[in-house]
Amino acid sequence: MDKQEKQDKINDILEDLDRDVSMPPYDNQDGGQGYSRSYKEYKEEEESSRERNSYEKLCYEMANVFNMKAGEKTHEKLTPPINLLGWDITPGMVMSATVGVFVLSFMSWMSLFLVNTLLLGNLIPVSIMMIILSAPIMASVYTYYKPKYAAQSKLIESSGEMILAILYMVVYMRSSPNLEGAVRFAALNLEGPISDDLKGVLWDLEIGKYNKIDEALENYTRRWKDYNDDFLESLNLLRSAMNQPDPDRRESMLQDSIDNILDGTQEKMKHYAQNLETPVMILNAMGAMLPVLGMIMLPLISVFMGDAITPMHLFLLFNVLLPTFLYWFMKRVLSSRPPTVATNPVDDSILPDRGKYTLNLLGRDFRIPVWPVGVILFFFFGLYGIVGYLSTASAGQGFFLLYPAATNIDPSLVPSIYLQPDGSLAPLPMLMRSVSIVFGLGVGIGSVKVLGNIERKKAEERLSKIEEQFPNALFELGNKISGGTPVEIALEDAAEATSELEISNLFGKASENVKDMGMTFEQAVMDDQYGALRQFPSQMIRTVMQAIIQSSKKGTNMASTAMLTISKYLKNIHKTQEQLNDLMEDTTTTIQMLAYLLAPVVSGVAVGMSQTIITAMSTLSKSVKQSQVGNQPGTASGLGGVISGFESAIPPELLQFVVGLYLIQLLFILGSFFTKIKKGEDPTYKNLFIGKIMISGMFFYAMTLIIVGMLFGGMVGSVTQVAA
């Protein structure tokens, strides 16, 4: 044997060792790249990902200026989330950043206050400046709690990966009891925070920070203490299983690891669903009922308080502060949501792009962006309001004329559609100008979200349906192989046995590749150009098939056992997911009712009633003036003080702008809340649901407002005629 032959033999032995230790290799999706090159790229990604983020940089800069020390309570509060996030900062740095942000933001507010007072002559009312003063306080509080909020966000984003991470490691360890390989297998086949964490574990092992994968994984599990004990316990069971010499005992511990996180998730979701009743009631009251119903009284309050309440006050309160509070409250409620399983595609390029819609013209399909449709709908529905305001600008002495007019107007300058027979302004047509603009904005946003996600949703629903079918199909294939039938032959039999299911195409295509193209089982399934998985861009299916392929290399018995076991696991996960949906049914139904009907109707009633109150007060004001002209001061003296501030009342159109914009914000918050409770992180479902409730909400809002305005406006008019 010459020197070259010896070297080739040594290389073959080394390749076999690498295959056993690092299975699946890092080139599982790189089309044949070498292990060392892929691992080098992986290291470069890890190094770049460990660069300090903007918050860490802020903490370091402020620590150089203030250099504060954190107390014991602050350490207890901030150390766990900082460790979970892996940020290179200390609680003392967070305290320094908090003080620094408050000082800088307060100095900015003070500068604005001085400029407004000394140079602008109190252009911005003092009351509004005091409201703006809350910004430095909120900014400093947010800076202090940023690590906690970021840790909670990571927990929510990780919820769909936790169960899959345990499943993938168990699947791998059943065929190859190697903990490092299992961690690598899960890290490469997940996309998200858990994948990054597991890659970080491998990175620490590679650079020599830890000598064993068991030590690196033990350090990682400490991060999840007090955040998700079930995930932590399942990881510890996997670590313990590797130290168990008895195969049966090891098998039992692997089973316990997946059962532990499934049972724990179901138990947590049960308690979470029970505890959601109160937050949903608070969201209902604070978000829809009390604020919007309170607006009914705003016209009267603004009359008595004069210029103390302006539209700017309402905008800051209802369109800035209240939505901020509701969004923060929603985040707080979602922070304790247990993990669930979500569908993750392998490659987004295989699925339809979000934000685009397929249009068929002359037999050809064109993928067009949908945002121009939203702009067109906004101008189409808002044209009445835009033209209406422009047409009354001259009558308003250079500004848009609003109802009720504060001074006498020239009817010749106002379009007849906005006038009543007596020459006065018509309340409802004037109000509908602002309604049309808000309606167009809501419908435009809703249409963009629906059209831009409807095709993606259909593709993902098909994918989800296929994933539900996969365990049964896998069970059939495992049964065929268990009798000693080679995998390549069993594929055709399994395809025929599951012919009524769409997933049968996976086995059918693989069987064709074997027979027609002479491919191996691995090539027939995984080939980049002709592989059967090209038609099924599911992360779960791809990962499971990779594990089965590796198991098949050790014999048909091992492959059959892997298929039957994985099939059982997948069925249990699906069963747990269905039980979680049942537990959340009451809560999600309540949120849907609030978003689809209750919030829009209550908002419409509030604006309609405020317009009615203003109309009644306007009529009363005219009657009092007429009585004064008729030398009846005694009759008017008792009412004169009441209506003296009528001209300072907030116009219904401006109030409608505030309420309409708040309704759009509220629907967005409710849609996000509903989606994250029901589906977790699912952008397609979230956008589609928000789009639907936005369109229906704007419709019910406008219809309710029109009905209330016409009904009570007519009653006010008839009463006025009788009184006259």
C-alpha positions in Angstrom: 0.0 0.0 0.0 1.6 3.3 -1.1 1.6 6.5 0.8 -1.4 8.0 -1.1 -3.5 5.0 -0.5 -2.8 5.1 3.2 -3.7 8.8 3.3 -7.0 8.1 1.5 -7.8 5.3 4.0 -7.1 7.6 6.9 -9.3 10.3 5.4 -12.1 7.8 5.0 -11.9 6.8 8.7 -11.9 10.4 9.8 -14.9 11.1 7.6 -16.8 8.2 9.2 -15.9 9.5 12.7 -17.1 13.0 11.8 -20.3 11.5 10.5 -21.0 9.8 13.8 -20.1 12.8 16.0 -21.5 15.7 14.1 -24.5 14.1 12.4 -26.2 15.8 10.6 -23.2 17.6 9.1 -23.2 21.3 8.7 -23.6 20.9 5.0 -27.1 19.6 5.3 -28.4 22.6 3.5 -25.3 24.0 1.8 -25.2 21.8 -1.2 -22.0 19.9 -0.4 -19.9 22.5 1.4 -17.2 21.1 3.7 -17.7 20.8 7.4 -14.8 23.1 8.3 -15.9 25.9 5.9 -19.5 25.8 7.2 -18.3 25.8 10.8 -16.0 28.8 10.0 -19.0 30.7 8.6 -21.0 29.7 11.7 -18.2 31.1 13.9 -18.2 34.4 11.9 -22.0 34.7 12.4 -21.7 34.1 16.1 -19.0 36.7 16.4 -21.0 39.3 14.6 -24.2 38.5 16.5 -22.3 39.1 19.8 -21.7 42.8 18.9 -23.3 45.2 21.4 -26.8 46.4 20.6 -27.9 50.0 21.0 -29.1 49.5 24.6 -25.8 47.9 25.7 -23.9 50.8 24.1 -26.2 53.3 25.9 -25.5 51.5 29.2 -21.7 51.7 28.7 -21.8 55.4 27.7 -23.9 56.4 30.7 -21.8 54.2 33.0 -18.8 56.3 32.0 -20.6 59.4 33.1 -22.6 58.4 36.2 -21.0 55.1 37.3 -23.9 54.2 39.6 -24.1 51.1 41.8 -27.2 48.9 41.9 -28.8 47.9 45.2 -29.6 44.3 46.2 -33.2 44.5 45.1 -32.2 45.9 41.7 -29.7 43.0 41.3 -32.4 40.5 42.1 -34.7 42.1 39.6 -32.4 42.7 36.7 -29.8 40.0 36.8 -32.0 37.1 35.6 -33.3 38.9 32.5 -29.8 40.1 31.6 -28.4 36.6 31.9 -31.3 35.2 29.8 -30.6 37.7 27.1 -26.8 37.2 27.3 -26.2 41.0 27.4 -22.8 42.2 28.4 -24.0 44.7 31.0 -24.6 44.9 34.8 -27.5 46.2 36.8 -25.4 49.2 37.8 -25.0 50.1 34.2 -28.8 49.9 33.8 -29.2 52.3 36.7 -26.7 54.7 35.1 -28.6 54.5 31.8 -31.9 55.2 33.6 -30.6 58.3 35.3 -28.9 59.5 32.1 -32.0 59.1 30.0 -34.1 61.0 32.6 -31.6 63.8 32.8 -31.3 64.2 29.1 -35.0 64.0 28.4 -35.9 66.3 31.3 -33.4 68.9 30.0 -35.0 68.6 26.5 -38.4 69.2 28.1 -37.1 72.2 30.1 -35.6 73.7 26.9 -38.9 73.3 25.2 -40.7 74.9 28.1 -38.5 77.9 28.2 -38.7 78.4 24.5 -42.5 78.1 24.6 -42.7 80.6 27.5 -40.2 83.2 26.6 -40.1 83.2 22.8 -43.4 81.7 21.7 -45.7 83.3 24.2 -47.2 80.1 25.5 -48.1 78.8 22.1 -48.4 75.4 23.6 -50.7 75.6 26.7 -49.2 75.0 30.1 -51.5 72.0 30.7 -50.2 70.3 27.6 -46.6 71.0 28.6 -47.4 69.3 31.9 -48.7 66.3 30.0 -45.5 66.2 27.9 -43.6 66.2 31.2 -44.6 62.6 31.6 -42.4 61.7 28.6 -39.1 61.9 30.5 -40.6 59.8 33.3 -41.9 57.2 30.9 -38.6 57.1 29.0 -36.5 56.5 32.2 -39.0 53.9 33.4 -38.8 52.1 30.1 -35.0 52.2 30.2 -34.9 50.7 33.6 -37.3 47.9 32.7 -35.9 47.3 29.2 -34.1 44.1 30.1 -37.3 42.7 31.7 -39.4 43.6 28.6 -36.7 42.2 26.2 -36.6 39.0 28.2 -40.3 38.7 28.1 -40.3 39.3 24.4 -37.7 36.6 23.9 -39.8 34.2 26.0 -42.8 34.9 23.7 -40.7 34.5 20.5 -39.1 31.3 21.9 -42.5 29.8 22.8 -42.9 28.1 19.4 -39.3 26.7 19.5 -39.1 25.2 23.0 -41.2 22.1 22.4 -39.6 21.6 18.9 -36.1 21.9 20.4 -36.8 19.2 22.9 -38.5 17.1 20.2 -35.6 17.4 17.8 -33.0 16.5 20.4 -35.0 13.5 21.5 -35.5 12.3 17.9 -31.7 12.7 17.3 -30.7 10.9 20.5 -32.9 7.9 19.8 -30.8 7.0 16.8 -27.5 8.5 18.0 -27.1 8.9 21.8 -24.7 11.9 21.4 -25.6 15.1 23.3 -23.5 17.4 21.3 -24.9 16.1 18.0 -28.4 16.5 19.4 -27.8 20.1 20.3 -26.3 20.8 16.9 -29.2 19.0 15.2 -31.7 21.3 17.0 -29.7 24.4 16.5 -29.4 23.9 12.7 -33.1 23.0 12.3 -34.6 25.9 14.3 -34.9 29.6 13.4 -35.2 32.0 16.3 -33.9 32.7 19.8 -33.6 29.1 20.9 -31.6 28.3 17.8 -29.3 31.2 18.6 -28.9 30.1 22.2 -28.0 26.6 21.2 -25.5 27.8 18.7 -24.0 29.9 21.5 -23.7 26.7 23.6 -21.7 25.1 20.8 -19.6 28.3 20.4 -18.7 28.2 24.1 -17.6 24.6 23.7 -15.6 25.3 20.5 -13.6 28.2 22.0 -12.7 26.1 25.0 -14.9 27.9 27.6 -16.2 24.5 28.6 -14.6 21.1 28.2 -17.8 19.1 27.8 -21.1 19.8 26.1 -22.8 18.8 29.4 -21.1 21.7 31.2 -22.0 24.2 28.5 -25.6 23.0 28.5 -25.8 23.2 32.3 -24.7 26.8 32.2 -27.3 27.6 29.6 -30.1 26.0 31.6 -29.4 28.4 34.5 -30.6 31.3 32.3 -34.1 29.8 32.1 -34.5 29.5 35.9 -37.7 31.2 37.0 -38.7 31.7 33.3 -39.7 28.3 32.0 -39.0 25.5 34.5 -40.5 22.8 32.2 -38.0 23.6 29.4 -35.2 23.6 32.0 -36.2 20.3 33.4 -36.6 18.7 30.0 -33.0 19.8 29.1 -31.8 18.4 32.4 -33.5 15.0 31.6 -31.7 14.9 28.3 -28.4 15.6 29.9 -29.1 12.9 32.5 -30.1 10.4 29.8 -26.6 10.5 28.3 -25.1 9.4 31.6 -27.5 6.5 31.8 -25.8 3.2 30.8 -29.0 1.2 30.7 -30.7 1.6 27.2 -34.2 1.0 28.6 -33.7 3.6 31.3 -32.2 6.0 28.8 -35.2 5.5 26.5 -37.6 6.2 29.5 -35.8 9.4 30.3 -36.0 10.6 26.7 -39.7 9.9 26.8 -40.1 11.8 30.1 -38.3 14.8 28.7 -40.8 15.4 25.9 -43.8 14.4 28.1 -42.6 16.8 30.8 -42.7 19.9 28.6 -46.0 18.9 26.9 -47.7 18.2 30.2 -46.2 21.3 31.8 -47.4 23.4 28.9 -50.9 22.2 29.1 -51.1 22.8 32.8 -49.6 26.3 32.5 -52.0 27.1 29.7 -54.9 26.0 31.8 -54.0 28.4 34.6 -53.1 31.1 32.1 -56.6 30.8 30.5 -58.2 31.1 33.9 -56.2 34.2 34.8 -56.9 35.9 31.5 -60.5 36.7 32.4 -59.6 39.7 34.6 -57.1 41.3 32.1 -59.6 41.0 29.3 -62.3 42.7 31.4 -59.8 45.5 32.2 -58.9 45.8 28.5 -62.7 45.9 27.7 -63.4 48.6 30.3 -60.2 50.7 30.0 -59.8 50.3 26.2 -63.4 50.6 24.9 -66.2 51.3 27.3 -65.1 54.0 29.8 -62.9 56.1 27.5 -65.3 56.2 24.5 -68.4 56.6 26.6 -66.7 59.4 28.5 -66.4 61.3 25.2 -70.2 61.7 25.1 -69.9 64.1 28.0 -66.9 66.0 26.5 -69.1 68.6 24.7 -70.8 69.6 27.9 -67.5 69.6 29.9 -65.8 71.7 27.2 -68.6 74.3 27.4 -68.3 74.7 31.2 -64.5 74.7 31.2 -64.0 77.0 28.3 -60.6 76.7 26.6 -59.2 74.5 29.3 -59.9 71.4 27.2 -58.7 71.6 23.6 -58.5 69.0 20.7 -54.8 68.8 21.5 -55.6 67.6 25.0 -57.8 64.9 23.6 -55.2 63.9 21.0 -52.5 63.5 23.6 -54.8 61.6 26.0 -56.7 59.3 23.6 -54.2 58.9 20.7 -50.9 58.8 22.6 -51.2 58.1 26.4 -54.1 55.7 26.4 -52.9 53.5 23.4 -49.4 53.4 25.0 -50.9 52.2 28.3 -53.0 49.5 26.5 -50.0 48.3 24.5 -47.9 48.1 27.7 -50.8 46.3 29.5 -51.1 43.8 26.6 -47.3 43.1 26.7 -47.6 42.5 30.5 -50.4 40.0 30.0 -48.6 38.2 27.2 -45.4 37.9 29.1 -46.6 34.9 31.0 -48.0 33.0 28.0 -46.9 29.4 28.0 -45.1 28.0 24.9 -46.9 26.5 22.0 -45.9 25.1 18.6 -46.0 27.2 15.5 -45.5 26.3 11.8 -42.2 27.5 10.5 -41.5 27.2 6.7 -38.0 26.2 5.6 -37.7 29.0 3.0 -39.9 32.0 2.7 -39.1 32.3 -1.0 -41.1 29.1 -1.6 -44.3 30.7 -0.1 -46.1 33.8 -1.5 -44.6 37.1 -0.4 -46.4 39.1 2.2 -47.6 42.4 1.0 -48.3 41.2 -2.6 -51.2 39.9 -4.5 -51.4 37.7 -7.7 -53.3 39.4 -10.5 -54.0 37.4 -13.7 -53.9 39.5 -16.8 -54.0 38.0 -20.3 -53.3 34.6 -19.0 -50.2 35.7 -17.0 -49.8 36.0 -13.3 -48.3 39.2 -11.9 -47.3 39.7 -8.3 -48.1 43.3 -7.5 -47.7 45.2 -4.2 -51.0 46.0 -2.4 -50.1 49.3 -0.8 -51.3 51.3 -3.8 -54.7 49.7 -3.4 -54.8 51.0 0.2 -53.9 54.5 -1.0 -56.6 54.4 -3.7 -59.2 53.2 -1.3 -58.2 55.9 1.2 -58.7 58.7 -1.4 -61.8 57.1 -2.8 -63.7 56.9 0.5 -62.0 60.1 1.9 -62.7 62.2 -1.2 -65.9 63.5 0.2 -64.1 64.8 3.3 -61.1 66.2 1.5 -63.1 68.1 -1.1 -65.6 69.2 1.7 -62.9 70.8 3.8 -61.3 72.5 0.8 -64.6 73.8 -0.4 -65.4 75.4 3.0 -61.9 76.9 3.5 -63.0 80.4 2.3 -66.1 80.4 4.5 -63.9 79.6 7.4 -61.8 82.7 6.8 -58.7 80.9 5.6 -59.3 77.7 7.7 -61.7 74.8 7.3 -65.2 75.7 8.5 -66.3 73.4 11.3 -69.8 72.8 12.7 -71.1 74.7 14.6 -69.8 77.9 13.1 -68.6 80.4 15.7 -69.6 83.4 13.7 -72.2 84.2 11.0 -71.3 82.8 7.7 -72.2 83.7 4.1 -74.3 80.9 2.7 -73.1 81.7 -0.8 -69.6 80.6 0.2 -70.7 77.2 1.5 -71.9 74.3 -0.8 -75.6 73.7 -0.5 -75.1 70.1 0.6 -73.8 71.4 4.0 -76.8 73.8 4.6 -80.2 73.4 6.0 -83.3 75.1 4.5 -83.0 78.0 6.9 -79.4 78.6 5.8 -77.7 77.2 8.9 -75.1 74.4 8.8 -76.4 70.9 8.5 -74.8 68.8 11.4 -74.6 65.4 9.8 -73.2 66.3 6.4 -70.6 68.4 8.1 -69.7 65.5 10.4 -69.5 63.0 7.6 -66.5 64.9 6.1 -64.2 63.7 8.9 -65.9 60.3 9.1 -65.2 59.7 5.4 -61.5 60.4 6.0 -61.2 58.1 9.0 -63.3 55.4 7.3 -61.0 55.6 4.2 -57.9 55.3 6.4 -59.2 52.3 8.3 -60.5 50.5 5.2 -57.2 51.3 3.3 -55.1 49.8 6.1 -57.4 46.8 6.5 -57.4 46.1 2.7 -53.7 46.2 2.5 -53.3 43.7 5.3 -56.0 41.4 4.0 -54.9 41.4 0.3 -51.2 41.3 1.2 -51.6 38.2 3.4 -54.5 36.2 2.0 -52.4 34.1 -0.4 -49.7 33.5 2.2 -52.4 32.4 4.6 -53.7 29.8 2.2 -50.2 28.4 1.6 -49.6 28.2 5.3 -52.9 26.6 6.0 -52.1 24.0 3.4 -48.7 23.5 5.1 -50.4 23.2 8.5 -52.8 20.6 7.1 -50.0 18.6 5.7 -48.1 18.6 9.0 -51.3 17.3 10.7 -51.3 14.4 8.2 -47.6 13.7 8.5 -47.7 11.6 11.7 -50.2 9.1 10.2 -48.3 8.9 7.0 -45.1 8.3 8.9 -46.7 5.6 11.0 -47.7 3.8 7.8 -44.2 4.0 6.4 -42.8 2.7 9.7 -45.1 -0.2 9.6 -44.1 -1.1 6.1 -40.4 -1.0 7.0 -40.8 -2.9 10.3 -41.4 -6.1 8.3 -37.9 -5.9 6.8 -38.9 -4.1 3.6 -36.2 -1.7 2.3 -37.1 1.9 2.6 -36.9 2.5 -1.1 -39.6 -0.2 -1.8 -41.8 0.7 1.2 -42.1 4.3 -0.1 -44.5 3.2 -2.9 -46.6 1.1 -0.6 -46.9 3.9 2.0 -47.9 6.3 -0.8 -50.7 4.0 -1.9 -51.8 3.5 1.8 -52.1 7.2 2.3 -53.4 8.1 -1.2 -56.4 10.1 0.2 -54.0 12.4 2.0 -52.0 15.2 0.4 -48.9 14.1 2.3 -48.8 10.9 0.2 -47.2 13.0 -2.6 -44.1 13.2 -0.4 -43.6 9.4 -0.5 -44.9 9.1 -4.1 -42.4 11.7 -5.4 -39.6 10.0 -3.4 -40.5 6.6 -4.8 -40.4 8.0 -8.4 -37.0 9.5 -7.8 -35.7 6.1 -6.6 -37.2 4.2 -9.6 -36.8 6.7 -12.4 -33.6 8.4 -11.4 -31.8 5.8 -9.4 -31.5 7.9 -6.3 -30.8 6.7 -2.8 -33.5 7.3 -0.1 -31.6 10.4 1.1 -31.2 11.9 -2.4 -34.8 11.1 -3.3 -36.0 13.1 -0.3 -33.4 15.8 0.3 -32.0 16.6 -3.2 -32.0 20.4 -3.8 -33.5 20.2 -7.3 -35.6 17.0 -7.4 -36.0 16.0 -3.8 -39.6 15.3 -2.6 -39.3 17.9 0.2 -39.2 20.7 -2.4 -43.0 20.5 -2.5 -43.3 20.6 1.3 -41.5 23.6 2.8 -42.1 22.6 6.4 -39.3 22.9 8.9 -40.8 20.1 11.0 -41.1 17.7 8.1 -37.6 18.4 6.8 -36.1 17.9 10.3 -37.9 14.7 11.0 -37.0 13.3 7.6 -33.3 14.2 8.2 -33.4 12.2 11.5 -35.1 9.2 9.7 -32.5 9.3 6.9 -29.7 9.1 9.4 -31.4 6.3 11.3 -31.9 4.3 8.1 -28.1 4.3 7.7 -28.0 2.0 10.7 -30.6 -0.4 9.4 -34.3 -0.8 8.7 -35.1 -1.7 12.2 -33.6 1.5 13.5 -35.4 3.5 10.8 -38.8 1.8 11.6 -38.4 2.5 15.3 -37.5 6.1 14.7 -40.6 6.6 12.4 -43.0 5.0 14.9 -41.6 6.9 17.8 -41.6 10.2 16.0 -45.1 9.6 14.8 -46.2 9.2 18.4 -44.5 12.4 19.5 -46.0 14.4 16.7 -49.5 13.2 17.5 -49.0 14.1 21.2 -47.9 17.6 20.2 -50.9 18.1 18.0 -53.2 16.8 20.7 -51.7 19.3 23.2 -52.1 22.1 20.7 -55.8 21.3 20.2 -56.3 21.2 24.0 -54.6 24.6 24.4 -57.0 26.1 21.7 -60.0 24.7 23.6 -58.8 26.2 26.9 -58.5 29.7 25.2 -61.8 29.5 23.4 -63.8 31.7 25.9 -61.1 34.4 26.1 -60.6 34.6 22.3 -64.3 34.8 21.7 -64.6 37.7 24.1 -61.8 39.6 22.3 -63.3 38.9 18.9 -66.7 40.2 20.1 -65.0 43.4 21.4 -63.0 43.9 18.2 -65.6 43.1 15.6 -68.7 44.7 17.1 -68.6 46.2 20.6 -65.7 48.7 20.3 -66.9 50.1 16.9 -70.5 50.4 17.9 -69.7 52.1 21.2 -67.4 54.5 19.4 -70.1 55.3 16.9 -72.6 55.9 19.6 -70.2 58.3 21.5 -69.6 60.4 18.4 -73.2 60.4 17.3 -74.4 61.4 20.8 -71.8 64.2 21.0 -72.9 65.6 17.7 -76.5 65.4 19.0 -75.6 67.3 22.2 -73.8 70.0 20.2 -76.8 70.4 17.9 -79.2 70.7 20.8 -76.9 73.3 22.5 -76.6 75.2 19.2 -80.4 75.3 18.9 -80.7 76.4 22.5 -78.1 79.1 22.0 -80.1 80.6 19.1 -83.3 80.5 21.1 -81.6 82.4 24.0 -80.3 85.0 21.6 -83.7 85.5 20.0 -85.3 85.9 23.5 -82.7 88.5 24.3 -83.5 90.4 21.1 -87.2 90.1 22.0 -86.5 92.1 25.3 -86.9 89.1 27.5 -83.8 89.3 29.6 -85.3 87.5 32.5 -85.9 84.5 30.4 -82.4 84.5 29.1 -80.5 85.4 32.2 -80.8 82.0 33.7 -79.5 80.3 30.6 -77.0 82.9 29.5 -74.3 81.7 31.8 -74.8 78.1 30.7 -74.4 78.8 27.1 -71.9 81.6 27.3 -69.1 79.2 26.7 -70.8 77.4 23.8 -68.4 78.8 21.3 -65.5 77.1 23.0 -67.1 73.6 22.7 -65.0 71.0 20.9 -66.5 70.6 17.4 -67.9 67.1 16.7 -65.7 66.7 13.7 -62.5 67.1 15.7 -63.9 64.8 18.3 -64.6 62.3 15.6 -61.1 62.4 14.3 -59.8 61.6 17.8 -62.3 58.8 18.4 -61.8 57.4 14.9 -58.0 57.3 15.1 -58.3 55.8 18.6 -60.6 53.1 17.2 -58.0 52.2 14.6 -55.3 52.0 17.3 -57.5 50.0 19.5 -58.3 47.5 16.8 -54.6 47.1 16.0 -53.9 46.4 19.7 -56.8 44.0 20.0 -55.8 42.2 16.9 -52.2 41.8 18.2 -53.5 40.6 21.6 -55.8 38.0 20.0 -53.2 36.6 17.7 -50.5 36.2 20.3 -52.9 34.5 22.7 -54.2 32.1 20.1 -51.2 31.6 17.7 -48.1 33.1 19.3 -45.8 34.7 16.8 -47.6 34.4 13.5 -47.2 37.5 11.3 -49.5 36.2 8.6 -52.4 35.4 10.8 -51.9 38.6 12.8 -52.0 40.9 9.7 -55.0 39.1 8.2 -57.0 39.2 11.4 -56.2 42.9 12.0 -57.2 43.6 8.4 -60.6 41.9 8.8 -61.5 43.6 12.1 -60.3 46.9 10.7 -62.6 46.7 7.7 -65.6 45.4 9.7 -64.9 47.8 12.6 -64.9 50.8 10.3 -68.2 49.7 8.7 -70.0 49.2 12.0 -68.5 52.4 13.3 -69.7 54.5 10.4 -73.2 52.9 10.3 -73.8 53.3 14.0 -72.7 57.0 13.8 -75.0 57.7 10.9 -78.0 55.9 12.5 -77.5 57.7 15.9 -76.9 61.0 14.2 -80.0 60.8 12.0 -82.2 59.3 14.8 -81.4 61.7 17.6 -80.7 64.6 15.3 -84.2 64.3 13.9 -85.6 64.1 17.5 -83.7 67.3 18.4 -85.0 69.1 15.4 -88.7 68.1 16.1 -88.4 69.2 19.7 -86.9 72.5 18.6 -89.8 73.1 16.2 -92.3 72.4 18.9 -90.5 74.6 21.4 -90.5 77.4 18.8 
